[in-house]
Amino acid sequence: MTTAPWDPAQYLKFADERARPVLDLLARVPAETPQTVFDLGCGPGNVTALLARRWPGARVIGVDQSEAMLIEARAHHPGIEFVAADLATFRPEAPADVIVANAALHWLSGHAGLFPALVRALAPNGVLAVQMPHADGQPSHVLMAESAKSGPWRARALAALPRYPDHAPADYYGWLAGVCRTVDIWETVYLHALAGDNAVLEWMKGAALRALLAALSPEEQNGFLADYRQRLRAVYPRRADGTTLFPFRRLFIVAVK
């Protein structure tokens, strides 16, 4: 996972919109009374708290490698366990009943090995539930690459562009079908109605832009953001009611061992 710093306040600017996909994911998780539940890439702990409310009898553990996010999570959810770990290598010490990864695993490579490995970390009948942005080819990300190429920041910006695994839903089915009893995979395009000025830019600053901006000097950051802001406004105009419509495609996987 990228080591660029996370800003919990920036990420949570659109907390409701970011929470909607995981609610849809959890609605399809067939687990009644799990004993152990892991939230991989727990961030500020909002999803971990949802898991704890859904399964009050379970031991629920949030896992993240961002110290800033873990500080936020522990401060706002003191009754929940949070641990620091690299998601690429983290595995539960004992077989888990549920592993949830919400908007986290797309930061990692090697999905052909990673997803079966997570299934192997489950107890019999355990559930792996994953939601990931599936945004390659989306204008917000295409324009980010165009802005990265457009100024004196080009070399550093291109080197720091996020590179997500480019796999089709059928690829994940193929990797999981041989090690799972059932595999349910679907995609959804959410039409987010975002409030505020430069709403799509603010959304992108909360996650996808972190590494790129961290690689630039303050002057380069200002130049890049001015260029990117202009491109975004042309594609995602602010409406008369003050909202900006932002379609966003996501991939969902629920696999039962």
TIBA-526204 format. One record per residue (C-alpha): residue number from 1; chain; y negated, x, z. Coordinates in nm, 4 decimals. Last residue first. Layout:
% TIBA-526204
SITE   k c        v        u        w
SITE NUM A        Y        X        Z
...
//
This chain:
% TIBA-526204
SITE   k c        v        u        w
SITE 257 A   2.0370  -1.5112   0.1855
SITE 256 A   1.7757  -1.7757   0.1069
SITE 255 A   1.4976  -1.6820  -0.1354
SITE 254 A   1.1562  -1.8507  -0.1517
SITE 253 A   0.9294  -1.6930  -0.4133
SITE 252 A   0.5766  -1.7920  -0.5102
SITE 251 A   0.3495  -1.6435  -0.7802
SITE 250 A  -0.0267  -1.7064  -0.7833
SITE 249 A  -0.2853  -1.7836  -1.0517
SITE 248 A  -0.6567  -1.8079  -0.9655
SITE 247 A  -0.9115  -2.0372  -1.1283
SITE 246 A  -1.2613  -1.9808  -0.9829
SITE 245 A  -1.5130  -2.2642  -1.0059
SITE 244 A  -1.8521  -2.1678  -0.8633
SITE 243 A  -2.0278  -2.4157  -0.6353
SITE 242 A  -2.4005  -2.4803  -0.5906
SITE 241 A  -2.3985  -2.8438  -0.7070
SITE 240 A  -2.5674  -2.7415  -1.0335
SITE 239 A  -2.2788  -2.5078  -1.1065
SITE 238 A  -2.2737  -2.1307  -1.0643
SITE 237 A  -2.1438  -1.9666  -1.3784
SITE 236 A  -1.8019  -1.7946  -1.3787
SITE 235 A  -1.7766  -1.6226  -1.7186
SITE 234 A  -2.1380  -1.5111  -1.7661
SITE 233 A  -2.1895  -1.4670  -1.3922
SITE 232 A  -1.8886  -1.2362  -1.3753
SITE 231 A  -2.0290  -0.9962  -1.6354
SITE 230 A  -2.3640  -0.9732  -1.4578
SITE 229 A  -2.2021  -0.9131  -1.1210
SITE 228 A  -1.9805  -0.6401  -1.2688
SITE 227 A  -2.2801  -0.4451  -1.4005
SITE 226 A  -2.4793  -0.4781  -1.0775
SITE 225 A  -2.1675  -0.3953  -0.8735
SITE 224 A  -2.1034  -0.0771  -1.0749
SITE 223 A  -2.4595   0.0448  -1.0403
SITE 222 A  -2.4776  -0.0258  -0.6687
SITE 221 A  -2.1412   0.1382  -0.6060
SITE 220 A  -2.2486   0.4410  -0.8081
SITE 219 A  -2.5536   0.4869  -0.5867
SITE 218 A  -2.3449   0.4477  -0.2709
SITE 217 A  -2.0920   0.7030  -0.4033
SITE 216 A  -1.7723   0.5640  -0.5504
SITE 215 A  -1.4065   0.5869  -0.4447
SITE 214 A  -1.4441   0.3290  -0.1660
SITE 213 A  -1.5772   0.0809  -0.4212
SITE 212 A  -1.2600   0.1108  -0.6294
SITE 211 A  -1.0265   0.0929  -0.3320
SITE 210 A  -1.1831  -0.2233  -0.1935
SITE 209 A  -1.2432  -0.4134  -0.5176
SITE 208 A  -0.9232  -0.6206  -0.5138
SITE 207 A  -0.9508  -0.7404  -0.1543
SITE 206 A  -1.2639  -0.8913   0.0018
SITE 205 A  -1.4963  -0.7503  -0.2644
SITE 204 A  -1.3216  -0.9757  -0.5169
SITE 203 A  -1.4148  -1.2900  -0.3261
SITE 202 A  -1.7764  -1.1759  -0.2911
SITE 201 A  -1.7891  -1.1106  -0.6659
SITE 200 A  -1.6468  -1.4567  -0.7318
SITE 199 A  -1.9110  -1.6155  -0.5088
SITE 198 A  -2.2158  -1.4376  -0.6506
SITE 197 A  -2.4323  -1.6832  -0.4554
SITE 196 A  -2.2541  -1.9182  -0.2196
SITE 195 A  -1.9731  -2.1713  -0.2249
SITE 194 A  -1.6400  -2.1372  -0.4038
SITE 193 A  -1.4598  -2.4260  -0.5712
SITE 192 A  -1.1127  -2.2727  -0.6075
SITE 191 A  -0.9047  -2.4006  -0.8981
SITE 190 A  -0.5586  -2.2873  -0.7937
SITE 189 A  -0.3086  -2.1938  -1.0664
SITE 188 A   0.0460  -2.2263  -0.9349
SITE 187 A   0.3626  -2.0343  -1.0182
SITE 186 A   0.7211  -2.1012  -0.9167
SITE 185 A   1.0350  -1.9320  -0.7881
SITE 184 A   1.3212  -2.0779  -0.5800
SITE 183 A   1.6218  -1.8501  -0.5228
SITE 182 A   1.9371  -1.9788  -0.3539
SITE 181 A   2.2449  -1.8129  -0.2043
SITE 180 A   2.0882  -1.4685  -0.2292
SITE 179 A   2.2057  -1.1156  -0.3186
SITE 178 A   2.2880  -1.1581  -0.6890
SITE 177 A   2.0023  -1.4006  -0.7539
SITE 176 A   1.7399  -1.1689  -0.6078
SITE 175 A   1.6756  -0.9018  -0.8722
SITE 174 A   1.7283  -1.1413  -1.1626
SITE 173 A   1.5062  -1.4092  -1.0120
SITE 172 A   1.2344  -1.1511  -0.9568
SITE 171 A   1.2501  -1.0499  -1.3224
SITE 170 A   1.2468  -1.4150  -1.4323
SITE 169 A   0.9107  -1.4636  -1.2573
SITE 168 A   0.7661  -1.1956  -1.4867
SITE 167 A   0.6737  -0.8520  -1.3572
SITE 166 A   0.3497  -0.6573  -1.3907
SITE 165 A   0.3294  -0.4746  -1.0577
SITE 164 A  -0.0400  -0.4539  -0.9669
SITE 163 A  -0.2672  -0.1656  -1.0511
SITE 162 A  -0.5913  -0.1750  -0.8568
SITE 161 A  -0.8591   0.0374  -1.0234
SITE 160 A  -0.9133   0.3629  -0.8305
SITE 159 A  -0.8626   0.6097  -1.1171
SITE 158 A  -1.0736   0.3899  -1.3444
SITE 157 A  -1.3580   0.3905  -1.0933
SITE 156 A  -1.3533   0.7667  -1.0402
SITE 155 A  -1.3603   0.8493  -1.4104
SITE 154 A  -1.6087   0.5759  -1.5103
SITE 153 A  -1.8736   0.6184  -1.2357
SITE 152 A  -2.1228   0.7316  -1.5006
SITE 151 A  -2.1137   0.3803  -1.6427
SITE 150 A  -1.9190   0.1168  -1.8376
SITE 149 A  -1.5522   0.1937  -1.7876
SITE 148 A  -1.5247   0.0424  -1.4385
SITE 147 A  -1.7274  -0.2547  -1.5593
SITE 146 A  -1.4626  -0.3290  -1.8220
SITE 145 A  -1.1851  -0.2912  -1.5652
SITE 144 A  -1.3543  -0.5407  -1.3322
SITE 143 A  -1.4083  -0.7704  -1.6295
SITE 142 A  -1.0329  -0.7834  -1.6929
SITE 141 A  -0.9732  -0.8551  -1.3236
SITE 140 A  -1.2119  -1.1495  -1.2958
SITE 139 A  -1.1109  -1.2678  -1.6430
SITE 138 A  -0.7406  -1.3093  -1.5478
SITE 137 A  -0.5140  -1.0871  -1.7567
SITE 136 A  -0.3366  -0.9604  -1.4474
SITE 135 A  -0.3848  -1.2216  -1.1746
SITE 134 A  -0.0420  -1.3024  -1.0367
SITE 133 A  -0.1591  -1.3084  -0.6751
SITE 132 A   0.1428  -1.2901  -0.4466
SITE 131 A   0.3293  -1.5342  -0.2228
SITE 130 A   0.6611  -1.4383  -0.0670
SITE 129 A   0.9142  -1.6193   0.1525
SITE 128 A   1.2396  -1.4356   0.2385
SITE 127 A   1.4714  -1.6669   0.4300
SITE 126 A   1.7705  -1.5941   0.6523
SITE 125 A   2.0980  -1.7764   0.5944
SITE 124 A   2.2851  -1.4683   0.7197
SITE 123 A   2.0334  -1.2390   0.8960
SITE 122 A   1.7689  -1.0775   0.6799
SITE 121 A   1.7054  -0.7048   0.6262
SITE 120 A   1.9266  -0.7120   0.3144
SITE 119 A   1.6821  -0.9633   0.1686
SITE 118 A   1.3993  -0.7151   0.2254
SITE 117 A   1.5977  -0.4487   0.0415
SITE 116 A   1.6599  -0.6890  -0.2480
SITE 115 A   1.2802  -0.7315  -0.2799
SITE 114 A   1.1915  -0.3635  -0.2514
SITE 113 A   1.4314  -0.2223  -0.5092
SITE 112 A   1.3144  -0.4074  -0.8186
SITE 111 A   0.9700  -0.4346  -0.6580
SITE 110 A   0.9106  -0.0609  -0.6855
SITE 109 A   0.5326  -0.0703  -0.6426
SITE 108 A   0.3322  -0.2090  -0.3529
SITE 107 A  -0.0088  -0.3812  -0.3421
SITE 106 A   0.1534  -0.6944  -0.4901
SITE 105 A   0.3544  -0.7131  -0.1658
SITE 104 A   0.0677  -0.8413   0.0471
SITE 103 A  -0.0702  -1.1802  -0.0580
SITE 102 A   0.1527  -1.3582   0.1967
SITE 101 A   0.4747  -1.1816   0.2931
SITE 100 A   0.6984  -1.3955   0.5157
SITE  99 A   1.0296  -1.2708   0.6522
SITE  98 A   1.2430  -1.5302   0.8295
SITE  97 A   1.5647  -1.4983   1.0322
SITE  96 A   1.5385  -1.1246   1.0808
SITE  95 A   1.8264  -0.8757   1.1069
SITE  94 A   1.7583  -0.6180   1.3794
SITE  93 A   1.5202  -0.3211   1.3707
SITE  92 A   1.3084  -0.5041   1.1131
SITE  91 A   1.2272  -0.2979   0.8004
SITE  90 A   0.9043  -0.1151   0.7237
SITE  89 A   0.9134   0.1351   0.4365
SITE  88 A   0.6701   0.0011   0.1775
SITE  87 A   0.5020  -0.2183   0.4373
SITE  86 A   0.3682   0.0862   0.6216
SITE  85 A   0.3573  -0.0017   0.9901
SITE  84 A   0.1250  -0.1079   1.2725
SITE  83 A   0.2580  -0.3808   1.5019
SITE  82 A   0.1269  -0.7194   1.6119
SITE  81 A   0.2806  -0.9465   1.8776
SITE  80 A   0.1151  -1.2832   1.9330
SITE  79 A  -0.0440  -1.4180   2.2523
SITE  78 A  -0.3732  -1.2356   2.1971
SITE  77 A  -0.4517  -1.4074   1.8657
SITE  76 A  -0.8249  -1.3493   1.8093
SITE  75 A  -0.8608  -0.9965   1.9462
SITE  74 A  -0.5128  -0.8872   1.8419
SITE  73 A  -0.5703  -0.9973   1.4814
SITE  72 A  -0.9149  -0.8373   1.4525
SITE  71 A  -0.7867  -0.5059   1.5893
SITE  70 A  -0.4885  -0.5334   1.3539
SITE  69 A  -0.7166  -0.5838   1.0539
SITE  68 A  -0.9252  -0.2787   1.1386
SITE  67 A  -0.6093  -0.0745   1.2024
SITE  66 A  -0.4824  -0.1556   0.8542
SITE  65 A  -0.1077  -0.0851   0.8310
SITE  64 A   0.0066  -0.4415   0.8903
SITE  63 A   0.2931  -0.6256   1.0596
SITE  62 A   0.2680  -0.9552   1.2489
SITE  61 A   0.5597  -1.0412   1.4759
SITE  60 A   0.6761  -1.3917   1.5692
SITE  59 A   0.9492  -1.4283   1.8327
SITE  58 A   1.0568  -1.7858   1.7755
SITE  57 A   1.0410  -2.0917   1.9990
SITE  56 A   0.6973  -2.1982   1.8791
SITE  55 A   0.8116  -2.2047   1.5135
SITE  54 A   0.5337  -2.3833   1.3222
SITE  53 A   0.2627  -2.2778   1.5658
SITE  52 A   0.3768  -1.9140   1.5635
SITE  51 A   0.3929  -1.9153   1.1840
SITE  50 A   0.0384  -2.0494   1.1592
SITE  49 A  -0.0777  -1.7806   1.4024
SITE  48 A   0.0805  -1.5142   1.1829
SITE  47 A  -0.1065  -1.6638   0.8880
SITE  46 A  -0.4421  -1.6141   1.0586
SITE  45 A  -0.3486  -1.2710   1.1931
SITE  44 A  -0.6403  -1.0637   1.0643
SITE  43 A  -0.4173  -0.8930   0.8046
SITE  42 A  -0.0530  -0.9978   0.8416
SITE  41 A   0.0752  -0.7717   0.5654
SITE  40 A   0.4326  -0.8657   0.6483
SITE  39 A   0.4620  -1.1666   0.8808
SITE  38 A   0.7973  -1.1370   1.0547
SITE  37 A   0.9901  -1.4238   1.2147
SITE  36 A   1.2686  -1.3846   1.4708
SITE  35 A   1.4643  -1.6649   1.6396
SITE  34 A   1.4512  -1.9182   1.3589
SITE  33 A   1.4710  -2.2879   1.4502
SITE  32 A   1.4318  -2.5034   1.1385
SITE  31 A   1.4125  -2.2720   0.8379
SITE  30 A   1.4057  -2.4185   0.4869
SITE  29 A   1.0762  -2.2636   0.3641
SITE  28 A   0.9210  -2.4894   0.0970
SITE  27 A   0.6225  -2.6122   0.2999
SITE  26 A   0.5666  -2.2509   0.4034
SITE  25 A   0.4672  -2.1564   0.0484
SITE  24 A   0.2182  -2.4411   0.0104
SITE  23 A   0.0588  -2.3430   0.3411
SITE  22 A   0.0582  -1.9822   0.2219
SITE  21 A  -0.1292  -2.0824  -0.0921
SITE  20 A  -0.4030  -2.2739   0.0958
SITE  19 A  -0.4899  -1.9953   0.3405
SITE  18 A  -0.6964  -1.7861   0.0964
SITE  17 A  -0.9105  -2.0880   0.0106
SITE  16 A  -0.9697  -2.1674   0.3775
SITE  15 A  -1.0481  -1.8060   0.4687
SITE  14 A  -1.3045  -1.7552   0.1947
SITE  13 A  -1.5448  -1.5319   0.3873
SITE  12 A  -1.2394  -1.4077   0.5794
SITE  11 A  -1.1848  -1.1006   0.3612
SITE  10 A  -1.5455  -0.9881   0.4041
SITE   9 A  -1.5273  -1.0240   0.7827
SITE   8 A  -1.1902  -0.8470   0.7976
SITE   7 A  -1.3194  -0.5413   0.6076
SITE   6 A  -1.0187  -0.3416   0.4903
SITE   5 A  -1.0360   0.0332   0.4368
SITE   4 A  -0.8778   0.1928   0.1292
SITE   3 A  -0.5218   0.3024   0.2119
SITE   2 A  -0.3522   0.1174  -0.0730
SITE   1 A   0.0000   0.0000   0.0000
//
